């Protein structure tokens, strides 16, 4: 996730309806604490007309570090929402929620992307070739089944914070 800060690209006094479309032109998703972007008719129209994807934090009184932590924890869900949905939409981010990210509220022409737009991953050639090849009888199928000696060892995804927490809790409880 790469973060662009508002003040590096836009004047602090710039009207929301002027910078929102520019964010969309740059392919950026908006994360803001300004709830008026959704409620003010001019700002909302700017979101609708530009097709902006807007995440709104639940408050503006918290420290930036708290919001950064909530965004980091919810980053996979944020990325899936951006990837699977067309703008315009609004989504709330809350630092106290389980996933920190609410459901999508579509506005204007926003909505889930059609399945046709999603590229289906294809298996490698050796897998698809093996699927159509004639099967060969196995001498002893039991020889192919192998289980690790220690079933509790899991190879966690290094980016998954929740797995790290679960692993630490299991280690404490053992």
C-alpha positions, 0 to 999 in steps of 0.5 A, a space after each residue: 500500500 502506498 500512501 499519498 498525503 493530501 498536502 503534497 498534491 493539493 492546497 490545504 484550502 482546495 475545495 473537496 469537489 476539485 481534488 476528488 476527481 484528480 485523485 480518481 484520475 491518478 488511480 488513488 483511493 481516498 481515505 479521509 476523516 471528513 464525513 462531509 464528503 458523503 453528506 454535503 451535496 456538492 462533495 457527494 456529487 464530485 464522488 459520484 461523477 468521478 467514480 471515487 472510492 472513499 474510505 471514511 474514518 469513524 472519528 477525527 479525534 484519534 491519533 494518526 498512529 491509531 488509524 494507521 494501525 486500523 488500516 494496516 490490520 484491515 488492509 486486505 479487506 480494503 484491497 479486496 473492496 477496491 479490487 472487486 467494486 467499481 466506484 463510486 462508493 463509501 466505506 467506514 473504517 473503525 478502529 474498534 471493529 473486528 476487521 476495522 472495515 464496514 460494508 460498501 455503500 454504493 452511490 451513483 453507478 457504483 457496484 460490484 464488478 461483473 464476474 467477466 472483468 475478473 481474470 480467472 487464474 489458470 493452473 500451470 501447464 503441467 497441472 492441466 496436462 496431468 488432468 487430461 492425461 490417462 491415469 496410471 494405476 498406483 501400486 500402493 496408494 498409502 505410500 503417497 499419503 504423508 502427514 507431518 510429524 508435528 501437526 501443530 506447526 503451521 507455516 504462517 503468511 508473514 503479512 497476516 497479523 492475525 496469524 501472528 497473534 494466534 500463533 503467539 497466543 497458542 505458544 503462551 497457552 502451551 
